[in-house]
């Protein structure tokens, strides 16, 4: 999966295989809700490209505790 930095507040995830495309679609459906609130990815821990195989994120409500 390619990660393209399009600016300080925007990235693009580009799947390179059919499996990655399916996973990205599942993530998209989990984050973007037609009914109710959408979710956001929040980084956890740290990511050291020399030591870590990947970065970890939690999936949280976009507006926790509010009625937005």
C-alpha positions as CSV (number, residue, x, y, z in Angstrom):
1,X,0.0,0.0,0.0
2,X,1.4,3.4,-1.0
3,X,1.0,6.3,1.5
4,X,1.2,9.6,-0.3
5,X,1.7,12.7,1.7
6,X,-0.4,15.4,0.0
7,X,0.2,18.1,2.6
8,X,0.5,18.5,6.4
9,X,-3.2,17.5,6.9
10,X,-3.9,15.1,4.1
11,X,-2.7,11.7,3.0
12,X,-3.8,9.3,0.3
13,X,-3.7,5.5,0.7
14,X,-3.3,3.7,-2.6
15,X,-3.8,0.0,-2.6
16,X,-1.3,-2.0,-4.8
17,X,-3.0,-5.4,-4.7
18,X,-6.6,-6.7,-4.8
19,X,-6.3,-7.7,-1.1
20,X,-5.2,-4.2,-0.1
21,X,-8.1,-2.8,-2.1
22,X,-10.5,-5.0,-0.2
23,X,-9.0,-4.0,3.1
24,X,-9.1,-0.3,2.3
25,X,-12.7,-0.6,1.3
26,X,-13.5,-2.3,4.6
27,X,-11.7,0.4,6.5
28,X,-13.5,3.1,4.6
29,X,-16.9,1.5,5.4
30,X,-16.0,1.3,9.1
31,X,-14.8,4.9,9.3
32,X,-17.4,6.6,7.1
33,X,-21.0,6.1,8.3
34,X,-24.0,7.1,6.3
35,X,-26.1,7.0,9.4
36,X,-24.6,8.3,12.7
37,X,-21.2,9.7,13.3
38,X,-18.1,8.9,11.3
39,X,-15.0,7.5,13.0
40,X,-11.4,8.8,13.0
41,X,-8.0,7.1,13.2
42,X,-5.9,8.1,16.2
43,X,-2.3,7.0,16.3
44,X,-1.1,5.1,19.4
45,X,2.3,4.3,20.7
46,X,5.2,5.3,18.4
47,X,6.4,4.3,15.0
48,X,10.1,4.0,14.3
49,X,10.6,3.0,10.6
50,X,13.9,1.3,11.5
51,X,12.4,-1.0,14.2
52,X,8.7,-1.3,13.6
53,X,6.9,-3.2,10.8
54,X,3.9,-0.9,10.9
55,X,2.1,1.9,12.7
56,X,-0.9,1.3,15.0
57,X,-4.1,3.3,15.3
58,X,-7.3,3.1,17.3
59,X,-10.7,3.8,15.8
60,X,-12.6,6.4,17.8
61,X,-15.8,8.4,17.5
62,X,-15.2,11.6,15.6
63,X,-17.1,13.6,18.3
64,X,-16.9,11.6,21.6
65,X,-19.5,12.6,24.1
66,X,-21.2,15.1,21.9
67,X,-24.3,15.2,19.7
68,X,-22.6,16.5,16.5
